[in-house]
Amino acid sequence: MAMFERSVLGLDLGSHGLKAVELKVSPRSLSPGQFRIHPRVDASAPLADHLQRFVGMHHLPTGQVACALPASLLSTRRLEFPFSDRRRLAQAIPFEIEAETPFDLEDIFVDWNLVSGDRSQGVVAATLTKREHVARTLESLEGTGCDPQVIEAEGLVLANLAPVFELQGTQLLVDIGHTKTTYCVLVEGRPILARSIPAAGRAMTEALAAERGLSFEDAEQLKCEGSVLARIGETASPGVTALVDRIAREAVRTLEAAEARQGAGPVARQATLTLVGGGARLDRIDELLARRTGLEARRLRMPADAKHAALVEGIDPVLFGPALALALRLSGETVTHMNFRQGEYAYRQDFSRLFARELRPTAALAALFLVLLVVSTASTIFLEHRRASRYHEAAGLLYAQAFPETPPPDNPVGALGQALRSAQERADFLGLYNGDRSALELLAELSRAIPTDLDVRLTEVTIDRNLIRLDVEAEGFEAADRLTAVLSATEAFQRARVAGSVKTDRSGGVSFNVSIPLSAEGEEA
């Protein structure tokens, strides 16, 4: 199982059977899961009983589920606005709906799909339903363990099949079910109108049973296995043919209503009829609908070279089309974005599901990562402690060597730093220079080194760390040579020399500078 893969479930809650499509969705892929059908043999039993048995029998995932409200409980309006910003549309659409309908906003839920839009215009298909319908649907599912995250609009949700099955241009999706036939008009993949009529498979079976004097079960079997629409004659069923004719007439009316509502383009004359649902599997129903409408009619099929061709491999997309459209609503391939779970009926996430079977591998990886992080942190702390202990011992040995008469302190590094700062402060205060001599001692040595019979005058003496500089005035040039000679004879001033040139003043005397380096660095300088 991929780390970020999730399972979504589309539930088609039909009156004759329950259909479920499971898809496995990840950021980069969309793969099929289970495709299941569960007949409702006992029609008097509550839907919750059938659904609970269905989910438990096949272990269907219930973390993310989508179902739909019947189209007969919905009303769709085409609205135009001078803007297409989704935030502004969401604010304006409910008030526009309230102005066009006899309902108060407190009694209805409204949602919408954007049909077209640019900077100056936005066209939406807004759909409304009563709050009580949503409440009744949720009540019928209570106790099944299958709480839908999304309640879509039946019919309009079929638009999610368009990108997967590559349905181009204008399409009329015809979902022929058991008790009703639902129509959805698509223009360039966008749903603009949906409606339903009470004419479908059950009415065909009842007509066939009345004509042939058969039981309902035998008539159902004959309808599914025979050729009741194969040819006109003894084997053809007038009742079934009449019902198919009605489905064809309503298909044309739906396209004409969509053309009038769309306000642009020949929608009715360029449409293709795409059939889904159990009734669409009736033999040659596509041929009869094509003859009656004058339009191309075909059952839903996946192109061989389609991107998601593997999605319906081995299953009948005609039968599972509505359930697949609901599952796609919860994937990244969705076209519709409606959800009537709003207000007090909004979906509440059950956080206990985070520890469900699908997320256990992710939780295990997260726990392993946390354990590794703790071990890594503890190891780092231990190694750093050992390194600090070694540094502490080395500093203690250095302190013992520098101050053998003093016992090592608890913090030898700090004590060594303090001793160094104290020595620097004493040196700065005493003026210690080469050989640990102070400035006063150097001046005394200079005084002793210069003989009393040497007629020189020291006008300025400058002493720094590396150099002594003497500004000297004398009677003649020989005084400079004699002064450097007597100073060089002294150990402390043996590198004394005249710096620069000897200058003569107006009175006949001379002045010069004597440089005495106190270190090798000072001499080089």
Residue, then its C-alpha position, 0 to 999 in steps of 0.5 A: m500500500a502506498m504511503f499516501e494512498r486512500s480509498v474512496l467509495g461511491l455508493d449508488l443507492g438504487s431502488h432495485g440494487l446497491k452498487a459500490v465502486e471503490l477507487k484507490v487514490s494517491p497524488r500520482s495515480l488512480s487505480p480500481g478497487q472493488f466493484r460490487i452490486h447488492p440486489r434489494v430482494d426484499a424491497s420492504a426492508p429498510l435501506a440501512d439493513h441492506l447497506q449494512r449487510f452490503v458493507g460488511m459482506h465485502h469489507l467496503p472502505t467507509g472512510q470517504v463515501a459519496c452518495a447523491l440526492p435523487a434528481s426529483l428532489l433537486s431544482t437547478r437554475r442557470l444564473e449569470f453574474p458580471f464576475s466569475d470570482r468564486r468567493r463573490l459567487a458563493q456570496a451572491i448565489p444564495f440571495e439570487i436563488e432566494a429571489e427566484t424561488p418561494f423558499d427562504l434561505e433557512d429552509i434550503f441548501v444551495d450549491w453550484n457548478l461554474v459553467s463558464g466564466d471570464r473577467s466580465q461574466g460568470v455563468v453557474a448552474a445553481t442547484l437547491t434542495k430542501r434541508e429536510h431531504v438532506a436530513r431524511t437521507l442521513e437518517s436513512l443511513e444512520g447506523t450503517g457505519c457508512d456516513p457519507q462525506v459528500i452528498e452530491a446531486e444525482g444526474l449532475v454528478l455524472a459529469n465526472l465521467a467526462p474526463v475519464f471516458e473522454l466524452q467530448g462536445t455536447q453530451l446527454l448522459v441518460d441513466i436508465g435505472h429501475t424506477k426512473t430515468t435521469y438525464c444530464v446535459l454536458v457542454e464541453g464537460r460541464p453540467i448545465l442541466a439534470r432532470s428525471i422522469p418516472a419511466a425506466g426498467r420497472a415500468m418495462t417489466e410491468a408492461l411486459a408482464a401485462e402483455r404476456g401474462l407473466s409474473f414479475e420475476d419471469a417478465e424481468q428475466l425475459k426483458c434481460e435475456g430476450s430481444v423485446l426490442a429486436r424487431i417489430g412483430e410478434t416478439a416485440s413488446p409494444g409496452v416496452t417500445a412505448l416506454v423507450d419512445r417516451i425516454a427518447r422524447e424526454a431526451v429531446r425535450t431535455l436537450e431543447a431546454a438546455e439549448a434554451r437555457q444555454g442561450a448559445g449554440p445548437v445543443a439539441r442537434q449536435a448532442t451525443l446520447t451516452l447510456v448508463g445504468g442497468g436499463a441501458r443494457l437492454d438489447r438494442i435500446d441504443e439503436l431504437l433511441a438513435r432512430r427516435t431522436g435522430l442523434e448518435a446513441r451509444r452505451l458508455r465505453m472506455p476508449a482503448d487508448a484512454k489514460h484510465a483504461a485500466l480503471v474499468e478493465g473487466i467490469d461493465p462501465v454501463l452498469f457501474g457508471p453512476a457509482l463510478a461518477l460518485a467515486l470520482r467526485l472524491s478524487g482528483e479527476t472530479v468535475t463537480h464540486m457540490n455537496f449538500r452536507q452543509g450547516e448543521y448537517a456538515y460532515r464531522q471528521d471521526f478522528s478515530r478513523l485515523f487509526a483504521r486499517e488504511l493508516r496503520p502502516t503510516a502510523a507505524l512508520a511515524a512511530l519508528f521515526l520517533v524512536l530513531l529520533v529519540v535514540s539519535t538525540a540520546s547518542t548525541i548527548f552522550l558523545e558530547h558529554r564524553r567529549a566535554s569530560r575529556y576537555h575538562e581533564a586536559a584543562g585540569l592537567l594544564y592548570a596543575q602544571a601552571f600552578p603546582e602549588t594550587p589545588p585544581p579548581d572545579n572549573p579549570v578552564g575558567a580558572l586558567g582564563q582568569a589567571l591569564r586576564s590577571a597576568q595581562e592586567r598586571a603587565d599593563f599596569l607595571g609596563l613589563y617589556n623585554g626580559d620582564r623589565s619595567a620601563l623604569e628599569l630600562l631607563a635606569e639601565l640607559s642612564r648607567a650605560i651612557p658615560t658621563d663624559l659623553d656630551v649628549r642630551l636626550t630630548e625624548v625617550t619613547i618605550d613600547r613593547n618592541l622598541i626604545r627610541l631616543d631623540v638625541e642632540a650632541e656637539g658633533f658627529e662622533a657623538a652618534d658613533r660613540l653613543t651607539a657603541v657604548l649602548s651596544a656593549t650593554e646586553a639589553f641594548q646590543r642592537a642599538r643603531v642610529a635610525g635615519s640621518v644625522k642632521t646639523d643645526r644652525s649652531g653647529g650641533v647635530s641631532f639624530n635618532v637612536s633605535i634600540p629593538l627589544s626583540a627580533e620582531g622589533e628589529e625587523a620592524 
